[in-house]
């Protein structure tokens, strides 16, 4: 078994597409895990401010001020892929790269590829 491959996506839909393609490529469902990182206090980004919008009067003031934005569907998604061998790992990395997955630790990957180690 190889070291897990960890990548991130900005949107959940992209992570789910990657998972579907990885499963179609033959990886076991238990070996492709998506973890959505959302703070339980609310959306990652939004238009939160203190108090109501002074330009909006009446009942809609709060609703207008705290209305969901287009960014509310943006999430920090981590996908972890565990492969059986190096060939499957290479295939998984190719799929993730093609779909725009981000490497959360490129320095470690570069060190690993060159055969050196990073200080702890």
Biopython code that builds the backbone (N, CA, C, O; Angstrom):
import numpy as np
from Bio.PDB.StructureBuilder import StructureBuilder

atoms = [
    (1, "UNK", "N", (0.835, -1.183, 0.000)),
    (1, "UNK", "CA", (0.000, 0.000, 0.000)),
    (1, "UNK", "C", (0.884, 1.253, 0.000)),
    (1, "UNK", "O", (1.867, 1.329, 0.738)),
    (2, "UNK", "N", (0.529, 2.213, -0.820)),
    (2, "UNK", "CA", (1.275, 3.451, -0.958)),
    (2, "UNK", "C", (0.869, 4.460, 0.118)),
    (2, "UNK", "O", (-0.132, 4.282, 0.812)),
    (3, "UNK", "N", (1.673, 5.527, 0.241)),
    (3, "UNK", "CA", (1.277, 6.637, 1.094)),
    (3, "UNK", "C", (0.010, 7.262, 0.522)),
    (3, "UNK", "O", (-0.166, 7.290, -0.696)),
    (4, "UNK", "N", (-0.869, 7.759, 1.376)),
    (4, "UNK", "CA", (-2.085, 8.378, 0.856)),
    (4, "UNK", "C", (-1.751, 9.609, 0.008)),
    (4, "UNK", "O", (-0.784, 10.324, 0.272)),
    (5, "UNK", "N", (-2.565, 9.829, -1.000)),
    (5, "UNK", "CA", (-2.456, 11.016, -1.845)),
    (5, "UNK", "C", (-3.503, 11.985, -1.316)),
    (5, "UNK", "O", (-4.687, 11.651, -1.260)),
    (6, "UNK", "N", (-3.077, 13.177, -0.930)),
    (6, "UNK", "CA", (-3.987, 14.173, -0.376)),
    (6, "UNK", "C", (-3.991, 15.386, -1.285)),
    (6, "UNK", "O", (-2.938, 15.938, -1.606)),
    (7, "UNK", "N", (-5.168, 15.795, -1.693)),
    (7, "UNK", "CA", (-5.333, 16.985, -2.525)),
    (7, "UNK", "C", (-6.535, 17.756, -2.020)),
    (7, "UNK", "O", (-7.346, 17.225, -1.262)),
    (8, "UNK", "N", (-6.651, 19.003, -2.436)),
    (8, "UNK", "CA", (-7.809, 19.805, -2.066)),
    (8, "UNK", "C", (-8.493, 20.359, -3.303)),
    (8, "UNK", "O", (-7.875, 20.530, -4.354)),
    (9, "UNK", "N", (-9.764, 20.631, -3.158)),
    (9, "UNK", "CA", (-10.569, 21.290, -4.177)),
    (9, "UNK", "C", (-11.278, 22.461, -3.521)),
    (9, "UNK", "O", (-11.543, 22.441, -2.319)),
    (10, "UNK", "N", (-11.579, 23.466, -4.302)),
    (10, "UNK", "CA", (-12.286, 24.629, -3.785)),
    (10, "UNK", "C", (-13.786, 24.360, -3.726)),
    (10, "UNK", "O", (-14.479, 24.903, -2.866)),
    (11, "UNK", "N", (-14.286, 23.537, -4.622)),
    (11, "UNK", "CA", (-15.716, 23.262, -4.657)),
    (11, "UNK", "C", (-15.994, 21.777, -4.495)),
    (11, "UNK", "O", (-15.272, 20.930, -5.022)),
    (12, "UNK", "N", (-17.044, 21.484, -3.763)),
    (12, "UNK", "CA", (-17.435, 20.107, -3.511)),
    (12, "UNK", "C", (-17.758, 19.371, -4.805)),
    (12, "UNK", "O", (-17.422, 18.195, -4.945)),
    (13, "UNK", "N", (-18.399, 20.038, -5.745)),
    (13, "UNK", "CA", (-18.763, 19.382, -7.012)),
    (13, "UNK", "C", (-17.522, 18.862, -7.736)),
    (13, "UNK", "O", (-17.562, 17.783, -8.328)),
    (14, "UNK", "N", (-16.442, 19.603, -7.699)),
    (14, "UNK", "CA", (-15.194, 19.166, -8.339)),
    (14, "UNK", "C", (-14.606, 17.950, -7.629)),
    (14, "UNK", "O", (-14.113, 17.023, -8.271)),
    (15, "UNK", "N", (-14.661, 17.964, -6.304)),
    (15, "UNK", "CA", (-14.160, 16.825, -5.538)),
    (15, "UNK", "C", (-14.994, 15.576, -5.818)),
    (15, "UNK", "O", (-14.454, 14.477, -5.935)),
    (16, "UNK", "N", (-16.309, 15.751, -5.924)),
    (16, "UNK", "CA", (-17.173, 14.612, -6.220)),
    (16, "UNK", "C", (-16.919, 14.073, -7.629)),
    (16, "UNK", "O", (-16.958, 12.861, -7.842)),
    (17, "UNK", "N", (-16.662, 14.954, -8.581)),
    (17, "UNK", "CA", (-16.328, 14.511, -9.934)),
    (17, "UNK", "C", (-15.034, 13.697, -9.915)),
    (17, "UNK", "O", (-14.937, 12.659, -10.569)),
    (18, "UNK", "N", (-14.054, 14.171, -9.170)),
    (18, "UNK", "CA", (-12.784, 13.439, -9.064)),
    (18, "UNK", "C", (-13.015, 12.067, -8.443)),
    (18, "UNK", "O", (-12.472, 11.068, -8.914)),
    (19, "UNK", "N", (-13.818, 12.019, -7.390)),
    (19, "UNK", "CA", (-14.100, 10.734, -6.739)),
    (19, "UNK", "C", (-14.759, 9.773, -7.723)),
    (19, "UNK", "O", (-14.386, 8.602, -7.792)),
    (20, "UNK", "N", (-15.733, 10.262, -8.479)),
    (20, "UNK", "CA", (-16.416, 9.412, -9.456)),
    (20, "UNK", "C", (-15.444, 8.877, -10.503)),
    (20, "UNK", "O", (-15.522, 7.710, -10.885)),
    (21, "UNK", "N", (-14.534, 9.723, -10.966)),
    (21, "UNK", "CA", (-13.561, 9.273, -11.971)),
    (21, "UNK", "C", (-12.567, 8.282, -11.375)),
    (21, "UNK", "O", (-12.161, 7.331, -12.044)),
    (22, "UNK", "N", (-12.176, 8.499, -10.128)),
    (22, "UNK", "CA", (-11.259, 7.571, -9.472)),
    (22, "UNK", "C", (-11.924, 6.208, -9.278)),
    (22, "UNK", "O", (-11.284, 5.173, -9.458)),
    (23, "UNK", "N", (-13.201, 6.209, -8.912)),
    (23, "UNK", "CA", (-13.925, 4.946, -8.752)),
    (23, "UNK", "C", (-14.075, 4.238, -10.099)),
    (23, "UNK", "O", (-13.938, 3.018, -10.188)),
    (24, "UNK", "N", (-14.360, 5.019, -11.147)),
    (24, "UNK", "CA", (-14.482, 4.441, -12.488)),
    (24, "UNK", "C", (-13.147, 3.857, -12.966)),
    (24, "UNK", "O", (-13.124, 2.938, -13.785)),
    (25, "UNK", "N", (-12.041, 4.394, -12.450)),
    (25, "UNK", "CA", (-10.713, 3.903, -12.824)),
    (25, "UNK", "C", (-10.331, 2.648, -12.039)),
    (25, "UNK", "O", (-9.261, 2.079, -12.258)),
    (26, "UNK", "N", (-11.206, 2.216, -11.124)),
    (26, "UNK", "CA", (-10.960, 0.960, -10.434)),
    (26, "UNK", "C", (-10.574, 1.057, -8.976)),
    (26, "UNK", "O", (-10.334, 0.027, -8.345)),
    (27, "UNK", "N", (-10.503, 2.257, -8.410)),
    (27, "UNK", "CA", (-10.181, 2.364, -6.988)),
    (27, "UNK", "C", (-11.403, 1.979, -6.166)),
    (27, "UNK", "O", (-12.539, 2.232, -6.567)),
    (28, "UNK", "N", (-11.160, 1.370, -5.026)),
    (28, "UNK", "CA", (-12.248, 0.979, -4.128)),
    (28, "UNK", "C", (-12.855, 2.213, -3.476)),
    (28, "UNK", "O", (-12.148, 3.175, -3.176)),
    (29, "UNK", "N", (-14.161, 2.184, -3.258)),
    (29, "UNK", "CA", (-14.864, 3.331, -2.667)),
    (29, "UNK", "C", (-14.285, 3.713, -1.298)),
    (29, "UNK", "O", (-14.221, 4.895, -0.961)),
    (30, "UNK", "N", (-13.870, 2.727, -0.520)),
    (30, "UNK", "CA", (-13.299, 3.005, 0.799)),
    (30, "UNK", "C", (-11.942, 3.686, 0.719)),
    (30, "UNK", "O", (-11.466, 4.234, 1.713)),
    (31, "UNK", "N", (-11.312, 3.659, -0.454)),
    (31, "UNK", "CA", (-9.983, 4.248, -0.620)),
    (31, "UNK", "C", (-10.005, 5.654, -1.206)),
    (31, "UNK", "O", (-8.952, 6.232, -1.471)),
    (32, "UNK", "N", (-11.204, 6.210, -1.410)),
    (32, "UNK", "CA", (-11.339, 7.571, -1.930)),
    (32, "UNK", "C", (-12.300, 8.315, -1.015)),
    (32, "UNK", "O", (-13.514, 8.123, -1.090)),
    (33, "UNK", "N", (-11.756, 9.163, -0.154)),
    (33, "UNK", "CA", (-12.553, 9.821, 0.880)),
    (33, "UNK", "C", (-12.526, 11.334, 0.687)),
    (33, "UNK", "O", (-11.461, 11.934, 0.536)),
    (34, "UNK", "N", (-13.715, 11.943, 0.695)),
    (34, "UNK", "CA", (-13.838, 13.399, 0.625)),
    (34, "UNK", "C", (-14.193, 13.907, 2.006)),
    (34, "UNK", "O", (-15.090, 13.380, 2.663)),
    (35, "UNK", "N", (-13.487, 14.931, 2.439)),
    (35, "UNK", "CA", (-13.741, 15.562, 3.732)),
    (35, "UNK", "C", (-13.972, 17.041, 3.478)),
    (35, "UNK", "O", (-13.066, 17.741, 3.025)),
    (36, "UNK", "N", (-15.178, 17.525, 3.767)),
    (36, "UNK", "CA", (-15.513, 18.934, 3.549)),
    (36, "UNK", "C", (-15.214, 19.701, 4.822)),
    (36, "UNK", "O", (-15.700, 19.357, 5.899)),
    (37, "UNK", "N", (-14.414, 20.736, 4.687)),
    (37, "UNK", "CA", (-14.010, 21.546, 5.842)),
    (37, "UNK", "C", (-14.858, 22.811, 5.897)),
    (37, "UNK", "O", (-14.617, 23.762, 5.154)),
    (38, "UNK", "N", (-15.849, 22.814, 6.781)),
    (38, "UNK", "CA", (-16.673, 23.996, 6.971)),
    (38, "UNK", "C", (-16.680, 24.320, 8.458)),
    (38, "UNK", "O", (-16.873, 23.442, 9.298)),
    (39, "UNK", "N", (-16.469, 25.570, 8.762)),
    (39, "UNK", "CA", (-16.555, 26.020, 10.142)),
    (39, "UNK", "C", (-18.018, 25.957, 10.564)),
    (39, "UNK", "O", (-18.893, 26.443, 9.847)),
    (40, "UNK", "N", (-18.282, 25.369, 11.709)),
    (40, "UNK", "CA", (-19.666, 25.213, 12.136)),
    (40, "UNK", "C", (-20.363, 26.535, 12.439)),
    (40, "UNK", "O", (-21.577, 26.557, 12.642)),
    (41, "UNK", "N", (-19.624, 27.622, 12.472)),
    (41, "UNK", "CA", (-20.236, 28.923, 12.758)),
    (41, "UNK", "C", (-20.811, 29.574, 11.520)),
    (41, "UNK", "O", (-21.462, 30.613, 11.631)),
    (42, "UNK", "N", (-20.600, 29.008, 10.348)),
    (42, "UNK", "CA", (-21.204, 29.591, 9.161)),
    (42, "UNK", "C", (-20.393, 29.334, 7.925)),
    (42, "UNK", "O", (-19.442, 28.553, 7.946)),
    (43, "UNK", "N", (-20.764, 29.992, 6.835)),
    (43, "UNK", "CA", (-20.074, 29.791, 5.570)),
    (43, "UNK", "C", (-18.618, 30.226, 5.646)),
    (43, "UNK", "O", (-18.237, 31.041, 6.487)),
    (44, "UNK", "N", (-17.819, 29.670, 4.757)),
    (44, "UNK", "CA", (-16.412, 30.035, 4.689)),
    (44, "UNK", "C", (-16.270, 31.510, 4.363)),
    (44, "UNK", "O", (-15.459, 32.208, 4.970)),
    (45, "UNK", "N", (-17.049, 31.983, 3.417)),
    (45, "UNK", "CA", (-17.023, 33.391, 3.043)),
    (45, "UNK", "C", (-18.455, 33.872, 2.911)),
    (45, "UNK", "O", (-19.357, 33.085, 2.622)),
    (46, "UNK", "N", (-18.663, 35.139, 3.120)),
    (46, "UNK", "CA", (-19.995, 35.695, 2.977)),
    (46, "UNK", "C", (-19.952, 37.192, 3.123)),
    (46, "UNK", "O", (-18.891, 37.810, 3.038)),
    (47, "UNK", "N", (-21.086, 37.757, 3.339)),
    (47, "UNK", "CA", (-21.154, 39.205, 3.476)),
    (47, "UNK", "C", (-21.541, 39.592, 4.898)),
    (47, "UNK", "O", (-22.338, 40.508, 5.099)),
    (48, "UNK", "N", (-20.986, 38.905, 5.870)),
    (48, "UNK", "CA", (-21.322, 39.189, 7.254)),
    (48, "UNK", "C", (-20.744, 40.527, 7.699)),
    (48, "UNK", "O", (-19.588, 40.856, 7.434)),
    (49, "UNK", "N", (-21.582, 41.273, 8.376)),
    (49, "UNK", "CA", (-21.173, 42.556, 8.958)),
    (49, "UNK", "C", (-21.834, 42.665, 10.312)),
    (49, "UNK", "O", (-22.596, 41.785, 10.712)),
    (50, "UNK", "N", (-21.551, 43.724, 11.005)),
    (50, "UNK", "CA", (-22.191, 43.957, 12.292)),
    (50, "UNK", "C", (-23.430, 44.800, 12.053)),
    (50, "UNK", "O", (-23.342, 45.872, 11.453)),
    (51, "UNK", "N", (-24.575, 44.335, 12.512)),
    (51, "UNK", "CA", (-25.810, 45.110, 12.408)),
    (51, "UNK", "C", (-26.465, 45.001, 11.054)),
    (51, "UNK", "O", (-25.965, 44.336, 10.147)),
    (52, "UNK", "N", (-27.594, 45.668, 10.937)),
    (52, "UNK", "CA", (-28.353, 45.666, 9.697)),
    (52, "UNK", "C", (-27.773, 46.647, 8.696)),
    (52, "UNK", "O", (-27.050, 47.577, 9.053)),
    (53, "UNK", "N", (-28.103, 46.419, 7.455)),
    (53, "UNK", "CA", (-27.690, 47.312, 6.378)),
    (53, "UNK", "C", (-28.483, 48.602, 6.514)),
    (53, "UNK", "O", (-29.711, 48.572, 6.428)),
    (54, "UNK", "N", (-27.817, 49.738, 6.725)),
    (54, "UNK", "CA", (-28.542, 50.998, 6.937)),
    (54, "UNK", "C", (-29.285, 51.473, 5.690)),
    (54, "UNK", "O", (-30.166, 52.327, 5.788)),
    (55, "UNK", "N", (-28.947, 50.938, 4.534)),
    (55, "UNK", "CA", (-29.599, 51.367, 3.300)),
    (55, "UNK", "C", (-30.887, 50.608, 3.021)),
    (55, "UNK", "O", (-31.645, 50.985, 2.126)),
    (56, "UNK", "N", (-31.146, 49.540, 3.779)),
    (56, "UNK", "CA", (-32.342, 48.737, 3.567)),
    (56, "UNK", "C", (-33.255, 48.918, 4.769)),
    (56, "UNK", "O", (-32.835, 48.696, 5.905)),
    (57, "UNK", "N", (-34.498, 49.319, 4.530)),
    (57, "UNK", "CA", (-35.444, 49.583, 5.614)),
    (57, "UNK", "C", (-36.490, 48.468, 5.694)),
    (57, "UNK", "O", (-36.785, 47.808, 4.698)),
    (58, "UNK", "N", (-37.036, 48.270, 6.871)),
    (58, "UNK", "CA", (-38.124, 47.327, 7.049)),
    (58, "UNK", "C", (-37.654, 45.928, 7.375)),
    (58, "UNK", "O", (-36.508, 45.717, 7.772)),
    (59, "UNK", "N", (-38.561, 44.968, 7.201)),
    (59, "UNK", "CA", (-38.307, 43.577, 7.570)),
    (59, "UNK", "C", (-37.159, 42.946, 6.782)),
    (59, "UNK", "O", (-36.519, 42.012, 7.266)),
    (60, "UNK", "N", (-36.896, 43.439, 5.594)),
    (60, "UNK", "CA", (-35.910, 42.787, 4.745)),
    (60, "UNK", "C", (-34.466, 43.188, 5.064)),
    (60, "UNK", "O", (-33.530, 42.675, 4.451)),
    (61, "UNK", "N", (-34.286, 44.096, 6.015)),
    (61, "UNK", "CA", (-32.934, 44.577, 6.291)),
    (61, "UNK", "C", (-31.991, 43.438, 6.682)),
    (61, "UNK", "O", (-30.908, 43.305, 6.113)),
    (62, "UNK", "N", (-32.399, 42.625, 7.645)),
    (62, "UNK", "CA", (-31.534, 41.540, 8.091)),
    (62, "UNK", "C", (-31.333, 40.527, 6.967)),
    (62, "UNK", "O", (-30.211, 40.085, 6.719)),
    (63, "UNK", "N", (-32.407, 40.166, 6.297)),
    (63, "UNK", "CA", (-32.335, 39.196, 5.215)),
    (63, "UNK", "C", (-31.402, 39.681, 4.119)),
    (63, "UNK", "O", (-30.606, 38.907, 3.587)),
    (64, "UNK", "N", (-31.498, 40.954, 3.783)),
    (64, "UNK", "CA", (-30.640, 41.515, 2.738)),
    (64, "UNK", "C", (-29.175, 41.517, 3.173)),
    (64, "UNK", "O", (-28.294, 41.153, 2.394)),
    (65, "UNK", "N", (-28.922, 41.918, 4.390)),
    (65, "UNK", "CA", (-27.549, 42.015, 4.880)),
    (65, "UNK", "C", (-26.877, 40.656, 4.950)),
    (65, "UNK", "O", (-25.700, 40.521, 4.618)),
    (66, "UNK", "N", (-27.626, 39.649, 5.381)),
    (66, "UNK", "CA", (-27.040, 38.331, 5.573)),
    (66, "UNK", "C", (-27.447, 37.333, 4.491)),
    (66, "UNK", "O", (-27.386, 36.122, 4.701)),
    (67, "UNK", "N", (-27.856, 37.843, 3.348)),
    (67, "UNK", "CA", (-28.258, 36.968, 2.247)),
    (67, "UNK", "C", (-27.080, 36.125, 1.782)),
    (67, "UNK", "O", (-25.940, 36.592, 1.783)),
    (68, "UNK", "N", (-27.350, 34.885, 1.384)),
    (68, "UNK", "CA", (-26.257, 34.051, 0.860)),
    (68, "UNK", "C", (-25.647, 34.693, -0.381)),
    (68, "UNK", "O", (-26.339, 35.326, -1.179)),
    (69, "UNK", "N", (-24.367, 34.519, -0.521)),
    (69, "UNK", "CA", (-23.675, 35.035, -1.695)),
    (69, "UNK", "C", (-23.327, 33.872, -2.603)),
    (69, "UNK", "O", (-23.481, 32.710, -2.227)),
    (70, "UNK", "N", (-22.863, 34.187, -3.784)),
    (70, "UNK", "CA", (-22.453, 33.141, -4.726)),
    (70, "UNK", "C", (-21.283, 32.340, -4.163)),
    (70, "UNK", "O", (-21.042, 31.210, -4.587)),
    (71, "UNK", "N", (-20.561, 32.918, -3.214)),
    (71, "UNK", "CA", (-19.397, 32.237, -2.648)),
    (71, "UNK", "C", (-19.792, 31.194, -1.607)),
    (71, "UNK", "O", (-18.952, 30.405, -1.174)),
    (72, "UNK", "N", (-21.078, 31.181, -1.196)),
    (72, "UNK", "CA", (-21.483, 30.247, -0.152)),
    (72, "UNK", "C", (-21.369, 28.790, -0.572)),
    (72, "UNK", "O", (-21.312, 27.908, 0.285)),
    (73, "UNK", "N", (-21.334, 28.517, -1.886)),
    (73, "UNK", "CA", (-21.190, 27.129, -2.327)),
    (73, "UNK", "C", (-19.718, 26.728, -2.435)),
    (73, "UNK", "O", (-19.404, 25.609, -2.841)),
    (74, "UNK", "N", (-18.829, 27.636, -2.075)),
    (74, "UNK", "CA", (-17.395, 27.341, -2.096)),
    (74, "UNK", "C", (-17.038, 26.673, -0.774)),
    (74, "UNK", "O", (-17.395, 27.158, 0.299)),
    (75, "UNK", "N", (-16.347, 25.584, -0.867)),
    (75, "UNK", "CA", (-15.945, 24.835, 0.317)),
    (75, "UNK", "C", (-14.464, 24.498, 0.207)),
    (75, "UNK", "O", (-13.870, 24.571, -0.869)),
    (76, "UNK", "N", (-13.907, 24.143, 1.296)),
    (76, "UNK", "CA", (-12.543, 23.628, 1.312)),
    (76, "UNK", "C", (-12.683, 22.121, 1.432)),
    (76, "UNK", "O", (-12.938, 21.606, 2.521)),
    (77, "UNK", "N", (-12.521, 21.410, 0.328)),
    (77, "UNK", "CA", (-12.694, 19.964, 0.296)),
    (77, "UNK", "C", (-11.347, 19.279, 0.189)),
    (77, "UNK", "O", (-10.520, 19.627, -0.654)),
    (78, "UNK", "N", (-11.142, 18.322, 1.035)),
    (78, "UNK", "CA", (-9.929, 17.517, 0.969)),
    (78, "UNK", "C", (-10.314, 16.137, 0.468)),
    (78, "UNK", "O", (-11.292, 15.551, 0.933)),
    (79, "UNK", "N", (-9.553, 15.623, -0.469)),
    (79, "UNK", "CA", (-9.771, 14.263, -0.960)),
    (79, "UNK", "C", (-8.513, 13.458, -0.645)),
    (79, "UNK", "O", (-7.395, 13.883, -0.938)),
    (80, "UNK", "N", (-8.717, 12.302, -0.050)),
    (80, "UNK", "CA", (-7.616, 11.418, 0.313)),
    (80, "UNK", "C", (-7.798, 10.111, -0.446)),
    (80, "UNK", "O", (-8.846, 9.471, -0.373)),
    (81, "UNK", "N", (-6.761, 9.732, -1.172)),
    (81, "UNK", "CA", (-6.812, 8.533, -2.005)),
    (81, "UNK", "C", (-5.714, 7.581, -1.538)),
    (81, "UNK", "O", (-4.545, 7.956, -1.454)),
    (82, "UNK", "N", (-6.099, 6.371, -1.244)),
    (82, "UNK", "CA", (-5.139, 5.331, -0.879)),
    (82, "UNK", "C", (-5.112, 4.318, -2.019)),
    (82, "UNK", "O", (-6.150, 3.784, -2.412)),
    (83, "UNK", "N", (-3.933, 4.061, -2.540)),
    (83, "UNK", "CA", (-3.802, 3.180, -3.698)),
    (83, "UNK", "C", (-3.092, 1.884, -3.317)),
    (83, "UNK", "O", (-2.408, 1.807, -2.296)),
    (84, "UNK", "N", (-3.269, 0.878, -4.153)),
    (84, "UNK", "CA", (-2.676, -0.436, -3.899)),
    (84, "UNK", "C", (-1.221, -0.511, -4.338)),
    (84, "UNK", "O", (-0.435, -1.261, -3.760)),
    (85, "UNK", "N", (-0.854, 0.269, -5.364)),
    (85, "UNK", "CA", (0.510, 0.190, -5.888)),
    (85, "UNK", "C", (0.888, 1.506, -6.567)),
    (85, "UNK", "O", (0.072, 2.421, -6.680)),
    (86, "UNK", "N", (2.124, 1.580, -7.010)),
    (86, "UNK", "CA", (2.644, 2.813, -7.615)),
    (86, "UNK", "C", (1.933, 3.152, -8.920)),
    (86, "UNK", "O", (1.719, 4.328, -9.212)),
    (87, "UNK", "N", (1.564, 2.153, -9.704)),
    (87, "UNK", "CA", (0.877, 2.422, -10.975)),
    (87, "UNK", "C", (-0.493, 3.042, -10.719)),
    (87, "UNK", "O", (-0.893, 3.987, -11.398)),
    (88, "UNK", "N", (-1.201, 2.505, -9.740)),
    (88, "UNK", "CA", (-2.515, 3.061, -9.402)),
    (88, "UNK", "C", (-2.368, 4.470, -8.820)),
    (88, "UNK", "O", (-3.210, 5.333, -9.072)),
    (89, "UNK", "N", (-1.315, 4.706, -8.050)),
    (89, "UNK", "CA", (-1.063, 6.038, -7.500)),
    (89, "UNK", "C", (-0.802, 7.038, -8.617)),
    (89, "UNK", "O", (-1.309, 8.159, -8.583)),
    (90, "UNK", "N", (-0.021, 6.638, -9.595)),
    (90, "UNK", "CA", (0.276, 7.517, -10.731)),
    (90, "UNK", "C", (-1.000, 7.848, -11.498)),
    (90, "UNK", "O", (-1.196, 8.993, -11.907)),
    (91, "UNK", "N", (-1.862, 6.864, -11.695)),
    (91, "UNK", "CA", (-3.125, 7.078, -12.379)),
    (91, "UNK", "C", (-4.024, 8.036, -11.572)),
    (91, "UNK", "O", (-4.660, 8.922, -12.143)),
    (92, "UNK", "N", (-4.068, 7.854, -10.266)),
    (92, "UNK", "CA", (-4.887, 8.717, -9.405)),
    (92, "UNK", "C", (-4.386, 10.155, -9.436)),
    (92, "UNK", "O", (-5.181, 11.092, -9.519)),
    (93, "UNK", "N", (-3.078, 10.330, -9.370)),
    (93, "UNK", "CA", (-2.502, 11.682, -9.420)),
    (93, "UNK", "C", (-2.820, 12.335, -10.760)),
    (93, "UNK", "O", (-3.127, 13.526, -10.805)),
    (94, "UNK", "N", (-2.751, 11.585, -11.836)),
    (94, "UNK", "CA", (-3.058, 12.140, -13.161)),
    (94, "UNK", "C", (-4.511, 12.614, -13.228)),
    (94, "UNK", "O", (-4.790, 13.681, -13.775)),
    (95, "UNK", "N", (-5.431, 11.830, -12.677)),
    (95, "UNK", "CA", (-6.842, 12.222, -12.663)),
    (95, "UNK", "C", (-7.041, 13.477, -11.816)),
    (95, "UNK", "O", (-7.719, 14.415, -12.237)),
    (96, "UNK", "N", (-6.456, 13.492, -10.637)),
    (96, "UNK", "CA", (-6.596, 14.648, -9.748)),
    (96, "UNK", "C", (-6.000, 15.913, -10.370)),
    (96, "UNK", "O", (-6.595, 16.988, -10.295)),
    (97, "UNK", "N", (-4.830, 15.779, -10.980)),
    (97, "UNK", "CA", (-4.191, 16.934, -11.616)),
    (97, "UNK", "C", (-5.034, 17.467, -12.768)),
    (97, "UNK", "O", (-5.188, 18.679, -12.925)),
    (98, "UNK", "N", (-5.579, 16.559, -13.570)),
    (98, "UNK", "CA", (-6.392, 16.965, -14.717)),
    (98, "UNK", "C", (-7.641, 17.730, -14.275)),
    (98, "UNK", "O", (-8.108, 18.624, -14.981)),
    (99, "UNK", "N", (-8.175, 17.380, -13.115)),
    (99, "UNK", "CA", (-9.397, 18.016, -12.625)),
    (99, "UNK", "C", (-9.122, 19.244, -11.758)),
    (99, "UNK", "O", (-10.048, 19.828, -11.195)),
    (100, "UNK", "N", (-7.861, 19.631, -11.649)),
    (100, "UNK", "CA", (-7.528, 20.879, -10.948)),
    (100, "UNK", "C", (-7.357, 20.762, -9.453)),
    (100, "UNK", "O", (-7.480, 21.760, -8.742)),
    (101, "UNK", "N", (-7.077, 19.576, -8.955)),
    (101, "UNK", "CA", (-6.841, 19.414, -7.519)),
    (101, "UNK", "C", (-5.581, 20.174, -7.125)),
    (101, "UNK", "O", (-4.620, 20.258, -7.891)),
    (102, "UNK", "N", (-5.605, 20.719, -5.929)),
    (102, "UNK", "CA", (-4.471, 21.486, -5.415)),
    (102, "UNK", "C", (-3.684, 20.636, -4.424)),
    (102, "UNK", "O", (-4.261, 19.929, -3.598)),
    (103, "UNK", "N", (-2.379, 20.715, -4.518)),
    (103, "UNK", "CA", (-1.509, 19.987, -3.602)),
    (103, "UNK", "C", (-1.324, 20.843, -2.352)),
    (103, "UNK", "O", (-0.784, 21.945, -2.450)),
    (104, "UNK", "N", (-1.756, 20.371, -1.175)),
    (104, "UNK", "CA", (-1.629, 21.189, 0.029)),
    (104, "UNK", "C", (-0.201, 21.334, 0.539)),
    (104, "UNK", "O", (0.067, 22.199, 1.373)),
    (105, "UNK", "N", (0.715, 20.509, 0.056)),
    (105, "UNK", "CA", (2.100, 20.573, 0.529)),
    (105, "UNK", "C", (3.066, 20.289, -0.614)),
    (105, "UNK", "O", (3.693, 19.230, -0.639)),
    (106, "UNK", "N", (3.197, 21.227, -1.571)),
    (106, "UNK", "CA", (4.057, 20.968, -2.727)),
    (106, "UNK", "C", (5.528, 20.777, -2.367)),
    (106, "UNK", "O", (6.239, 20.062, -3.073)),
    (107, "UNK", "N", (5.998, 21.394, -1.295)),
    (107, "UNK", "CA", (7.405, 21.240, -0.906)),
    (107, "UNK", "C", (7.696, 19.798, -0.505)),
    (107, "UNK", "O", (8.747, 19.256, -0.845)),
    (108, "UNK", "N", (6.770, 19.180, 0.215)),
    (108, "UNK", "CA", (6.966, 17.786, 0.619)),
    (108, "UNK", "C", (6.954, 16.875, -0.599)),
    (108, "UNK", "O", (7.729, 15.921, -0.669)),
    (109, "UNK", "N", (6.083, 17.159, -1.555)),
    (109, "UNK", "CA", (6.021, 16.332, -2.767)),
    (109, "UNK", "C", (7.320, 16.458, -3.563)),
    (109, "UNK", "O", (7.829, 15.466, -4.086)),
    (110, "UNK", "N", (7.851, 17.665, -3.653)),
    (110, "UNK", "CA", (9.102, 17.871, -4.385)),
    (110, "UNK", "C", (10.249, 17.130, -3.702)),
    (110, "UNK", "O", (11.079, 16.513, -4.369)),
    (111, "UNK", "N", (10.293, 17.192, -2.376)),
    (111, "UNK", "CA", (11.340, 16.494, -1.632)),
    (111, "UNK", "C", (11.199, 14.987, -1.804)),
    (111, "UNK", "O", (12.192, 14.279, -1.971)),
    (112, "UNK", "N", (9.971, 14.503, -1.763)),
    (112, "UNK", "CA", (9.726, 13.079, -1.918)),
    (112, "UNK", "C", (10.139, 12.606, -3.312)),
    (112, "UNK", "O", (10.732, 11.538, -3.464)),
    (113, "UNK", "N", (9.821, 13.409, -4.324)),
    (113, "UNK", "CA", (10.165, 13.054, -5.705)),
    (113, "UNK", "C", (11.677, 13.023, -5.916)),
    (113, "UNK", "O", (12.187, 12.222, -6.699)),
    (114, "UNK", "N", (12.390, 13.903, -5.208)),
    (114, "UNK", "CA", (13.841, 13.957, -5.394)),
    (114, "UNK", "C", (14.567, 12.953, -4.497)),
    (114, "UNK", "O", (15.776, 12.761, -4.625)),
    (115, "UNK", "N", (13.826, 12.315, -3.590)),
    (115, "UNK", "CA", (14.436, 11.318, -2.712)),
    (115, "UNK", "C", (15.010, 11.900, -1.439)),
    (115, "UNK", "O", (15.565, 11.164, -0.623)),
    (116, "UNK", "N", (14.890, 13.202, -1.249)),
    (116, "UNK", "CA", (15.389, 13.795, -0.004)),
    (116, "UNK", "C", (14.255, 13.861, 1.010)),
    (116, "UNK", "O", (13.113, 13.525, 0.699)),
    (117, "UNK", "N", (14.576, 14.293, 2.215)),
    (117, "UNK", "CA", (13.561, 14.421, 3.264)),
    (117, "UNK", "C", (13.559, 15.848, 3.781)),
    (117, "UNK", "O", (14.561, 16.559, 3.714)),
    (118, "UNK", "N", (12.417, 16.241, 4.293)),
    (118, "UNK", "CA", (12.284, 17.568, 4.887)),
    (118, "UNK", "C", (12.566, 17.469, 6.381)),
    (118, "UNK", "O", (12.260, 16.450, 7.001)),
    (119, "UNK", "N", (13.148, 18.518, 6.969)),
    (119, "UNK", "CA", (13.344, 18.494, 8.418)),
    (119, "UNK", "C", (12.000, 18.533, 9.131)),
    (119, "UNK", "O", (11.051, 19.130, 8.623)),
    (120, "UNK", "N", (11.907, 17.914, 10.286)),
    (120, "UNK", "CA", (10.648, 17.874, 11.039)),
    (120, "UNK", "C", (10.554, 19.023, 11.978)),
    (120, "UNK", "O", (9.563, 19.154, 12.696)),
]
sb = StructureBuilder()
sb.init_structure("model")
sb.init_model(0)
sb.init_chain("A")
sb.init_seg("    ")
for serial, (resi, resn, name, xyz) in enumerate(atoms, 1):
    if name == "N":
        sb.init_residue(resn, " ", resi, " ")
    sb.init_atom(name, np.array(xyz, "f"), 0.0, 1.0, " ", f" {name:<3s}", serial, name[0])
structure = sb.get_structure()
